[in-house]
Amino acid sequence: MVGNVGKTVKISGPLIVAENMADAKLFDVVHVSRMNLVGEIIELRGDRASIQVYEETSGLGPGEDVVSTGEPLSAELAPGLLTGIFDGIQRPLTTLSFKYGSRISRGVSVNSLNREKKWRFTPRKKAGDDVCEGDVLGVVQETEIVEHRILVPNGMSGKLRSIEEGDFTIVDPIAEIETEKGTEKVCMLRKWPVRKGRPYAGKLSPDRPMVTGQRVIDTLFPIARGGVAAVPGPFGSGKTVVQHQLAKWADADIIVYVGCGERGNEMTDVLNEFPALKDPETGEPLMKRTVLIANTSDMPVAAREASIYTGITIAEYYRDMGYNVAIMADSTSRWAEALREMSGRLEEMPGDEGYPAYLASRLAEFYERAGVVKLLGSEEKTGSVTAIGAVSPPGGDLSEPVSQATLRIVKVFWGLSASLAYKRHFPAIDWLVSYSLYADKMKDWYDKNVGKGFFKYRQFVQTTLQEEAALDEIVRLVGMDALSSHDRLIMETAKMIREDYLHQNAFHEVDTYTSLRKQLLMLLTVYEFYTLSDEALKNFVALDDILKCPFIEKIGRAKYIEEGNLAAFDELIGEMTAQLRALSEGGERDV
């Protein structure tokens, strides 16, 4: 306990005002009443503290005791995080369910991580070595997929006095370091304030993509490793499915999925699906490299804000080990609504649509913690955090404050379209409004690792879709028959791109994921179709005759060609070339 025991004088939903709190500090964690409800000080005026409580406050009255812990809200970081399912303040939901049933009782106190389980620790340093913060002391095999690296704690450096190999709990000392302050014992468990970014040696510019296996993203609007993206869209446009697909297939080492104020049934889907999904690299369950933070819409509103910070802190912790981490926040709009509610109860001056004036800076604080960084330590290593936030603008209105504040920060915008969703086109990412500011920076990586033609075909796809949008206006006015054969070919090619390339079935075993190599071959097939067909039209071949060729149907089914059978694309292109050349020669003879 720090200082005197405060007393509540006002209770307004999740906001409590307590007096006699002069010794407390901003963002200290407090315990309220005999029920030990967890709260956090968010405002101090004289000896009065405004506290947001992360649990239900019904039944409380004036005069309840408020005790400050003197410490900020912190995340526990140690082996045992992976496969874990936590709430917004990192209480383990599986453990709570086992102890207290399916509904979380108020005031329950459980350690975030298991203090009794023993982990096999294998040293990477030996006694007598000089170590500094960020150096790897040793490793623990946390899951079959992930090696957990135990680092020298932040702010600590010196000579390693002793280090042991064996089975230890996360609170057992595993090493002793001789520092300027004396000998300090080191255990596997670390605590870190969630609102404070973890330190690093330097920030680097993102220069390679995070491959997602989603064609519309990887081809048209790629996101860089260490980049930030927003997925705004109206209700029913598929934001959550896009996030799920990225969590399943993105080539990140670790996934942190934060369900912030989402519907309970959607989080249930995640909890049921992830353990059943196989990691494409190792064949192990995907859960073995995933941390889930579930803060559903029926949980106390104040905990939504904490859930975002808890998630990004865990992501930074694994980044510091040298891993590439992807964090999915679904959705930041619900988090902003929690900010608005707390701001209203604090009687702060409202900004646009009632949101607090500091909305944009809070969003920036979250997204700016993403990035590619040079890590602390004696070895040169890098790690990354890629942040993808879903935004749920009311009525799909992107001019509302949360969407606008997010767009000023992020460099990738995947705008979901209600009209595409109604047409059953998924992912419903609108290619006419979406953009990626990373694409040009990553051209060299694509040329080197995928093929020099990839960006040429990408440009072809973008140009064709834009030309289709312009021609579509003419078609609506005077009909398709008014177009020239060349313009009709553009319309047919654009239709092929939309239906056979950009449309992707998340629930189909083969179509759910497409490698960059397969994407290149699919693009090449469409490009060759357009080029050869245009050549045939110049030789007086009718477009209707081209569209009757047998290869047209095969192009439509090309997305279902398995990754191990990519040679089938060479056969398809050869067949298409032969059929179109035969038509061209026939057309020339007719003339």
For each residue, the residues with C-beta under 8 A, 3 or more apart:
1: 5 67 68 69 70
2: 23 24 28 68 69 70
3: 21 22 23 24 68
4: 20 21 22 23
5: 1 20 65 66 67
6: 18 19 20 21 24 30 49 65 66 67 68
7: 18 19 20 62 63 64 65 66
8: 11 16 17 18 32 33 60 61 62 63 64 66
9: 17 18 19 48 62
10: 15 16 17 62
11: 8 15 16 17 57 60 61 62
12: 15 16 17 345
13: 57 301 341 345
14: 52 53 54 57 300 301 302 341 342 345
15: 10 11 12 50 51 52 53 342 345 346
16: 8 10 11 12 32 39 50 51 53 57 60 66
17: 8 9 10 11 12 48 49 50 51
18: 6 7 8 9 21 30 32 48 49 51 66
19: 6 7 9 47 48
20: 4 5 6 7 47
21: 3 4 6 18 24 41 44 47 48 49 66 68
22: 3 4 46 47
23: 2 3 4 68
24: 2 3 6 21 28 30 41 44 49 68 70
25: 28 41 44 68 70
26: 41 42 43 44
27: 40 41 42 72 73 193 195
28: 2 24 25 40 41 68 69 70 71 72
29: 38 39 40 68 69 71 72 73
30: 6 18 24 38 39 40 41 49 51 66 67 68 69
31: 36 37 38 39 66 67 69
32: 8 16 18 35 36 37 38 39 51 53 57 60 64 65 66
33: 8 36 37 60 64 65 66
34: 64 65
35: 32 106 107
36: 31 32 33 107 109
37: 31 32 33 53 54 55 57 60 106 107
38: 29 30 31 32 53 54 55 89
39: 16 29 30 31 32 51 52 53 54 66 302
40: 27 28 29 30 51 52 54 72 73 302 306
41: 21 24 25 26 27 28 30 44 49 50 51 68
42: 26 27 50 51 52 342 346
43: 26 49 50 346
44: 21 24 25 26 41 48 49 50
45: 48 50
46: 22
47: 19 20 21 22
48: 9 17 18 19 21 44 45
49: 6 17 18 21 24 30 41 43 44 66
50: 15 16 17 41 42 43 44 45 346
51: 15 16 17 18 30 32 39 40 41 42 66
52: 14 15 39 40 42 302 305 342
53: 14 15 16 32 37 38 39 57 300 302
54: 14 37 38 39 40 88 89 300 302 303 306
55: 37 38 106 107 300 303
56: 106 300
57: 11 13 14 16 32 37 53 60
58:
59:
60: 8 11 16 32 33 37 57 64
61: 8 11 64
62: 7 8 9 10 11
63: 7 8
64: 7 8 32 33 34 60 61
65: 5 6 7 32 33 34
66: 5 6 7 8 16 18 21 30 31 32 33 39 49 51
67: 1 5 6 30 31
68: 1 2 3 6 21 23 24 25 28 29 30 41
69: 1 2 28 29 30 31
70: 1 2 24 25 28
71: 28 29 74
72: 27 28 29 40 193 194 195 196
73: 27 29 40 89 193 194 195 306 309
74: 71 191 192 193 194
75: 90 112 191 192 194 310 313 314 317
76: 90 111 112 113 189 190 191
77: 81 189 190 191 192 313 314 317
78: 81 113 170 188 189 190
79: 113 119 140 142 148 170 188
80: 84 113 114 117 119 142 170
81: 77 78 84 113 142 291 314 317
82: 142 143 146 148 254 287 288 289 290 291
83: 143 287 288 290
84: 80 81 92 94 113 291 292
85: 92 93 94 271 292 293 294
86: 90 91 92 93 112 291 292 293 294 310
87: 90 91 93 104 293 294 295 299 303 307
88: 54 260 293 295 299 303 304 305 306 307 310
89: 38 54 73 303 306 307 310
90: 75 76 86 87 112 293 310
91: 86 87 96 104 108 110 112
92: 84 85 86 95 96 110 111 112 113
93: 85 86 87 96 97 104 294
94: 84 85 97 98
95: 92 98 99 110
96: 91 92 93 99 100 104 108 110
97: 93 94 100 101 102
98: 94 95
99: 95 96 108 110
100: 96 97 103 104 105 108
101: 97
102: 97
103: 100
104: 87 91 93 96 100 108
105: 100 108
106: 35 37 55 56
107: 35 36 37 55
108: 91 96 99 100 104 105
109: 36
110: 91 92 95 96 99
111: 76 92 114 115
112: 75 76 86 90 91 92
113: 76 78 79 80 81 84 92 170 189
114: 80 111 117 170
115: 111 169 170 171
116: 169
117: 80 114 169 170
118: 167 168 169
119: 79 80 140 142 148 167 168 169 170 188
120: 140 141 166 167
121: 138 139 140 150 164 165 166 167 168 174 188
122: 138 139 140 165
123: 126 137 138 163 164 165 175
124: 136 137 138 139
125: 129 131 135 136 137 138 160 163 175
126: 123 129 160 163
127: 160 161 162 163
128: 159 160
129: 125 126 159 160
130: 157 158 159 160
131: 125 135 137 152 157 158 159 160 177 378
132: 135 152 157 376 377 378
133: 151 152 153 154 155 156 157 376 377
134: 151 152 154 201 320 375 376 377 378
135: 125 131 132 151 152 377 378 379
136: 124 125 139 149 150 151 321 377
137: 123 124 125 131 150 151 152 160 163 174 175 186
138: 121 122 123 124 125 149 150 163 165 174 175
139: 121 122 124 136 147 148 149 150
140: 79 119 120 121 122 147 148 150 188
141: 120 144 147 148
142: 79 80 81 82 119 146 147 148
143: 82 83 146 284 288 289
144: 141 282 284 288
145: 279 281 282 284 288 289
146: 82 142 143 253 254 288 289 323
147: 139 140 141 142
148: 79 82 119 139 140 141 142 321
149: 136 138 139 321 322
150: 121 136 137 138 139 140 174 188
151: 133 134 135 136 137 320 321 377
152: 131 132 133 134 135 137 156 157 177 186 377
153: 133 156 186 190
154: 133 134 198 199 376
155: 133
156: 133 152 153 177 179 184 186
157: 130 131 132 133 152 177 179
158: 130 131 177 178 179 180
159: 128 129 130 131 177 178
160: 125 126 127 128 129 130 131 137 163 175 176 177 178
161: 127 175 176 177 178 183
162: 127 175 176
163: 123 125 126 127 137 138 160 174 175 176
164: 121 123 168 174 175
165: 121 122 123 138
166: 120 121
167: 118 119 120 121
168: 118 119 121 164 172 174 187 188
169: 115 116 117 118 119 172
170: 78 79 80 113 114 115 117 119 187 188 189
171: 115 187 188 189
172: 168 169 187 188
173: 176 185 186 187
174: 121 137 138 150 163 164 168 186 187 188
175: 123 125 137 138 160 161 162 163 164 185 186
176: 160 161 162 163 173 183 184 185 186
177: 131 152 156 157 158 159 160 161 183 184 186
178: 158 159 160 161 182 183
179: 156 157 158 182 183 184
180: 158
181: 184
182: 178 179
183: 161 176 177 178 179
184: 156 176 177 179 181
185: 173 175 176
186: 137 152 153 156 173 174 175 176 177
187: 168 170 171 172 173 174
188: 78 79 119 121 140 150 168 170 171 172 174
189: 76 77 78 113 170 171
190: 76 77 78 153 317
191: 74 75 76 77
192: 74 75 77 196 198 313 317
193: 27 72 73 74 196
194: 72 73 74 75 306 309 310 312 313
195: 27 72 73 309
196: 72 192 193
197: 316 368 369
198: 154 192 313 316 317 319 320
199: 154 376
200: 203 320 373 374 375 376
201: 134 373 374 375 376
202: 373 374
203: 200 371 372 373 374
204: 226 371 372 373 374 382
205: 372 441
206: 224 225 226 227 371 372 384 438 441
207: 224 441 442 444 445
208: 224 225 442 445
209: 218 222 223 224 225 438 442 445 446
210: 222 223 224 225 227 250 251 252 324 326 386
211: 218 250 251 515 516
212: 217 218 223 245 246 249 250 251
213: 218 245 249 250 512 513 514 515
214: 217 218 242 245 246 249 427 504 514
215: 218 219 501 502 504 514 519 522
216: 219 220 221 427 429 431 502 504
217: 212 214 220 221 222 223 414 427 429
218: 209 211 212 213 214 215 222 514 516 519
219: 215 216 222 458 461 501 519 523
220: 216 217 431 434 436 458 461 462 502
221: 216 217 412 413 414 429 434 435 436 439
222: 209 210 217 218 219 412 436 438 439 442
223: 209 210 212 217 227 229 386 388 412 436 438
224: 206 207 208 209 210 227 372 386 411 438 441 442
225: 206 208 209 210 252 324 372 384 386
226: 204 206 324 370 371 372 373 384 385 386
227: 206 210 223 224 370 386 387 411 412 438
228: 367 370 386 387 388 389 409 410 411 412
229: 223 386 387 388 389 410 411 412 413 414
230: 388 389 390 391 403 406 407 410 412 413 414
231: 239 242 243 388 389 390 391 414 416
232: 239 390 391 392 393 398 403 406 413 414 415 416
233: 237 238 239 390 391 392 393 396 415 416 417 418 421 428
234: 237 392 393 395 396 416 418
235: 392 396
236: 418 421
237: 233 234 396 416 417 418 420 421 428
238: 233 241 242 416 421 426 427 428
239: 231 232 233 242 243 330 331 390 391 392 416
240: 243 244 262 266 330 390
241: 238 244 245 426 427 506
242: 214 231 238 239 245 246 390 414 416 427 429
243: 231 239 240 246 247 257 328 330 388 390
244: 240 241 247 248 269 270 273 506
245: 212 213 214 241 242 248 249 427 506 512
246: 212 214 242 243 249 250 326 328 388
247: 243 244 250 255 257 274 286 290 326 328
248: 244 245 277 286 512
249: 212 213 214 245 246 280 512 513
250: 210 211 212 213 246 247 255 326 386
251: 210 211 212 324
252: 210 225 255 324 325 326 386
253: 146 289 318 323 324 325
254: 82 146 289 290 291 315 318 323 324 325 326
255: 247 250 252 286 289 290 291 325 326 327 328
256: 290 291 293 311 312 314 315 325 326 327 328
257: 243 247 270 274 290 291 292 293 327 328 330
258: 293 295 307 308 310 311 327 328 329 330
259: 262 266 267 270 292 293 294 295 296 330
260: 88 293 295 304 307 308 329 330 331 332 334 335
261: 295 296 297 301 304 331 334 335 337 338
262: 240 259 266 267 296 297 330 331 334
263: 266 267 296 297
264: 267 268 296 297 298
265: 268 269
266: 240 259 262 263 269 270 330
267: 259 262 263 264 270 271 294 296
268: 264 265 271 272
269: 244 265 266 272 273
270: 244 257 259 266 267 273 274 292 294
271: 85 267 268 274 275 292 294
272: 268 269 275 276
273: 244 269 270 276 277
274: 247 257 270 271 277 285 286 287 290 292
275: 271 272 285 286 287
276: 272 273 285
277: 248 273 274 285 286 287
278: 283 284 285 286
279: 145 282 283 284 285 286 288 289
280: 249 513
281: 145
282: 144 145 279
283: 278 279
284: 143 144 145 278 279 288
285: 274 275 276 277 278 279 288
286: 247 248 255 274 275 277 278 279 289 290
287: 82 83 274 275 277 290
288: 82 83 143 144 145 146 279 284 285
289: 82 143 145 146 253 254 255 279 286
290: 82 83 247 254 255 256 257 274 286 287
291: 81 82 84 86 254 255 256 257 311 314
292: 84 85 86 257 259 270 271 274
293: 85 86 87 88 90 256 257 258 259 260 307 310 311 314
294: 85 86 87 93 259 267 270 271
295: 87 88 258 259 260 261 299 303 304 307
296: 259 261 262 263 264 267 299
297: 261 262 263 264 334
298: 264
299: 87 88 295 296 303 304
300: 14 53 54 55 56 303
301: 13 14 261 304 337 338 341 342
302: 14 39 40 52 53 54 305 306 338 342
303: 54 55 87 88 89 295 299 300 306 307
304: 88 260 261 295 299 301 307 308 334 335 337 338
305: 52 88 302 308 309 335 338 339 342
306: 40 54 73 88 89 194 302 303 309 310
307: 87 88 89 258 260 293 295 303 304 310 311 335
308: 258 260 304 305 311 312 329 332 335 366
309: 73 194 195 305 306 312 313 366
310: 75 86 88 89 90 194 258 293 306 307 313 314
311: 256 258 291 293 307 308 314 315 327 329
312: 194 256 308 309 315 316 327 366 369 370 385 387
313: 75 77 192 194 198 309 310 316 317
314: 75 77 81 256 291 293 310 311 317 318
315: 254 256 311 312 318 319 325 327 385 387
316: 197 198 312 313 319 320 325 369 385
317: 75 77 81 190 192 198 313 314 320 321
318: 253 254 314 315 321 323 325 383
319: 198 315 316 322 323 324 325 373 375 383 384 385
320: 134 151 198 200 316 317 375 376 383
321: 136 148 149 151 317 318 383
322: 149 319 375 381 382 383
323: 146 253 254 318 319 383
324: 210 225 226 251 252 253 254 319 383 384 386
325: 252 253 254 255 256 315 316 318 319 383 384 385 386
326: 210 246 247 250 252 254 255 256 385 386 388
327: 255 256 257 258 311 312 315 370 385 386 387 388
328: 243 246 247 255 256 257 258 388 389 390
329: 258 260 308 311 332 335 366 387 388 389 390
330: 239 240 243 257 258 259 260 262 266 389 390
331: 239 260 261 262 334 335 389 390 391 392
332: 260 308 329 335 336 363 366 389 390 391 402 406
333: 336 337 390 391 392 393 402
334: 260 261 262 297 304 331 337 338 392
335: 260 261 304 305 307 308 329 331 332 338 339
336: 332 333 339 340 355 359 363 401 402
337: 261 301 304 333 334 340 341
338: 261 301 302 304 305 334 335 341 342
339: 305 335 336 342 343 355 356 359 362
340: 336 337 343 344 354 355 356 359
341: 13 14 301 337 338 344 345
342: 14 15 42 52 301 302 305 338 339 345 346
343: 339 340 346 348 350 355 356
344: 340 341 347 348 350 354
345: 12 13 14 15 341 342
346: 15 42 43 50 342 343
347: 344
348: 343 344 356 357
349: 357
350: 343 344 354 355 356 357
351: 354 355 356 357 359 401
352: 355 401
353: 400 401
354: 340 344 350 351
355: 336 339 340 343 350 351 352 359 401 402
356: 339 340 343 348 350 351 359 362
357: 348 349 350 351
358: 361 362
359: 336 339 340 351 355 356 362 363 401 402 405
360: 363 364 405 408 409
361: 358 364 365
362: 339 356 358 359 365 366
363: 332 336 359 360 366 367 402 405 406 409
364: 360 361 367 368 409
365: 361 362 368 369
366: 308 309 312 329 332 362 363 369 387 389
367: 228 363 364 370 387 389 406 409 410
368: 197 364 365 371 409
369: 197 312 316 365 366 385 387
370: 226 227 228 312 327 367 384 385 386 387
371: 203 204 206 226 368 384 385
372: 203 204 205 206 224 225 226 382 383 384
373: 200 201 202 203 204 226 319 382 383 384
374: 200 201 202 203 204 380 381 382
375: 134 200 201 319 320 322 381 382 383
376: 132 133 134 154 199 200 201 320
377: 132 133 134 135 136 151 152 381
378: 131 132 134 135
379: 135
380: 374
381: 322 374 375 377
382: 204 322 372 373 374 375
383: 318 319 320 321 322 323 324 325 372 373 375
384: 206 225 226 319 324 325 370 371 372 373
385: 226 312 315 316 319 325 326 327 369 370 371
386: 210 223 224 225 226 227 228 229 250 252 324 325 326 327 370
387: 227 228 229 312 315 327 329 366 367 369 370
388: 223 228 229 230 231 243 246 326 327 328 329
389: 228 229 230 231 328 329 330 331 332 366 367 406 410
390: 230 231 232 233 239 240 242 243 328 329 330 331 332 333
391: 230 231 232 233 239 331 332 333 402 403 406
392: 232 233 234 235 239 331 333 334
393: 232 233 234 333 396 397 398 400 402 403
394: 397 400
395: 234
396: 233 234 235 237 393 418
397: 393 394 400 403
398: 232 393 403 404 407 415
399: 403 404
400: 353 393 394 397 403 404
401: 336 351 352 353 355 359 404 405
402: 332 333 336 355 359 363 391 393 405 406
403: 230 232 391 393 397 398 399 400 406 407
404: 398 399 400 401 407 408
405: 359 360 363 401 402 408 409
406: 230 232 332 363 367 389 391 402 403 409 410
407: 230 398 403 404 410 413
408: 360 404 405
409: 228 360 363 364 367 368 405 406
410: 228 229 230 367 389 406 407 413
411: 224 227 228 229 436 437 438
412: 221 222 223 227 228 229 230 435 436 437 438
413: 221 229 230 232 407 410 433 434 435 436
414: 217 221 229 230 231 232 242 427 429 434
415: 232 233 398 429 430 433 434
416: 231 232 233 234 237 238 239 242 420 421 427 428 429 430
417: 233 237 420 421 428 429 430 433
418: 233 234 236 237 396 421 422 428
419: 422 423
420: 237 416 417 423 425 426 428 429 430
421: 233 236 237 238 416 417 418 424 425 426 428
422: 418 419
423: 419 420
424: 421
425: 420 421 428 498 502 503
426: 238 241 420 421 503 504 505 506
427: 214 216 217 238 241 242 245 414 416 504 506
428: 233 237 238 416 417 418 420 421 425
429: 216 217 221 242 414 415 416 417 420 434 502
430: 415 416 417 420 433 434
431: 216 220 434 462 465 502
432: 465 466 469
433: 413 415 417 430
434: 220 221 413 414 415 429 430 431
435: 221 412 413
436: 220 221 222 223 411 412 413 439
437: 411 412
438: 206 209 222 223 224 227 411 412 441 442
439: 221 222 436 442 443 458
440: 443
441: 205 206 207 224 438
442: 207 208 209 222 224 438 439 445 446
443: 439 440 446 447 455
444: 207 447 448
445: 207 208 209 442 448 449
446: 209 442 443 449 450 451 454 455 516
447: 443 444 450 451 452 454 455
448: 444 445
449: 445 446 516
450: 446 447 454 516 517 519 520
451: 446 447 454 520
452: 447 455 456
453: 456 457 520 523 524
454: 446 447 450 451 457 458 516 519 520 523
455: 443 446 447 452 458 459
456: 452 453 459 460
457: 453 454 460 461 520 523 524 526 527
458: 219 220 439 454 455 461 462 523
459: 455 456 462 463
460: 456 457 463 464 523 527 530
461: 219 220 457 458 464 465 497 501 523 526
462: 220 431 458 459 465 466
463: 459 460 466 467
464: 460 461 467 468 490 493 494 497 530
465: 431 432 461 462 468 469 494 497 498
466: 432 462 463 469 470
467: 463 464 470 471 490 494
468: 464 465 471 472 490 491 494 495
469: 432 465 466 472 473
470: 466 467 473 474
471: 467 468 474 475 483 487 490 491
472: 468 469 475 476
473: 469 470 476 477
474: 470 471 477 478 482 483
475: 471 472 478 479 480 482 483 491
476: 472 473
477: 473 474
478: 474 475 482
479: 475 482
480: 475 483 488 491
481:
482: 474 475 478 479
483: 471 474 475 480 487 488 491
484: 487 488
485: 488 489 537 542 543
486: 489 490 534 537
487: 471 483 484 490 491
488: 480 483 484 485 491 492 543
489: 485 486 492 493 530 533 534 537 543
490: 464 467 468 471 486 487 493 494
491: 468 471 475 480 483 487 488 494 495
492: 488 489 495 496 543 547
493: 464 489 490 496 497 526 529 530 533
494: 464 465 467 468 490 491 497 498
495: 468 491 492 498 499
496: 492 493 499 500 501 526 529 555 556
497: 461 464 465 493 494 500 501 502 526
498: 425 465 494 495 501 502 503
499: 495 496 502 503 556
500: 496 497 503 522 526 555 556 558 559
501: 215 219 461 496 497 498 522 523 526 559
502: 215 216 220 425 429 431 497 498 499
503: 425 426 498 499 500
504: 214 215 216 426 427 511 512 514 559
505: 426 508 511 512
506: 241 244 245 426 427 512
507: 512
508: 505 511 512 560
509: 512
510: 559 560 561 562 563
511: 504 505 508 514 559 560
512: 213 245 248 249 504 505 506 507 508 509
513: 213 249 280
514: 213 214 215 218 504 511 518 519 522 559
515: 211 213 518 519 563
516: 211 218 446 449 450 454 519 520
517: 450 520 521 566
518: 514 515 521 522 561 563 566
519: 215 218 219 450 454 514 515 516 522 523
520: 450 451 453 454 457 516 517 523 524
521: 517 518 524 525 566 569
522: 215 500 501 514 518 519 525 526 558 559 569
523: 219 453 454 457 458 460 461 501 519 520 526 527
524: 453 457 520 521 527 528 569 573
525: 521 522 528 529 555 558 569 572 573 576
526: 457 461 493 496 497 500 501 522 523 529 530 555
527: 457 460 523 524 530 531
528: 524 525 531 532 573 576 577
529: 493 496 525 526 532 533 555 576
530: 460 464 489 493 526 527 533 534
531: 527 528 534 535
532: 528 529 535 536 576 577 580 581
533: 489 493 529 530 536 537 543 546 580
534: 486 489 530 531 537 538
535: 531 532 538 539 580 584
536: 532 533 539 541 546 580 583 584 587
537: 485 486 489 533 534 540 541 543 546
538: 534 535
539: 535 536 584 585 587 588 591
540: 537 587 588 590 591
541: 536 537 545 546 580 583 584 586 587
542: 485 545 546
543: 485 488 489 492 533 537 546 547
544: 547 548
545: 541 542 548 549 583
546: 533 536 537 541 542 543 549 552 580 583
547: 492 543 544 552
548: 544 545 552
549: 545 546 552 576 579 580 583
550: 553 554 575 579
551: 554 555 572 575 576 579
552: 546 547 548 549 555 556
553: 550 556 557
554: 550 551 557 558 572 575
555: 496 500 525 526 529 551 552 558 572 576
556: 496 499 500 552 553
557: 553 554 560 561
558: 500 522 525 554 555 561 569 572
559: 500 501 504 510 511 514 522
560: 508 510 511 557
561: 510 518 557 558 565 566 568 569
562: 510 565
563: 510 515 518 566
564:
565: 561 562 568
566: 517 518 521 561 563 569
567: 570 571
568: 561 565 571 572
569: 521 522 524 525 558 561 566 572 573
570: 567 573 574
571: 567 568 574 575
572: 525 551 554 555 558 568 569 575 576
573: 524 525 528 569 570 576 577
574: 570 571 577 578
575: 550 551 554 571 572 578 579
576: 525 528 529 532 549 551 555 572 573 579 580
577: 528 532 573 574 580 581
578: 574 575 581 582
579: 549 550 551 575 576 582 583
580: 532 533 535 536 541 546 549 576 577 583 584
581: 532 577 578 584 585
582: 578 579 585 586
583: 536 541 545 546 549 579 580 586 587
584: 535 536 539 541 580 581 587 588
585: 539 581 582 588 589
586: 541 582 583 589 590
587: 536 539 540 541 583 584 590 591
588: 539 540 584 585 591
589: 585 586
590: 540 586 587
591: 539 540 587 588
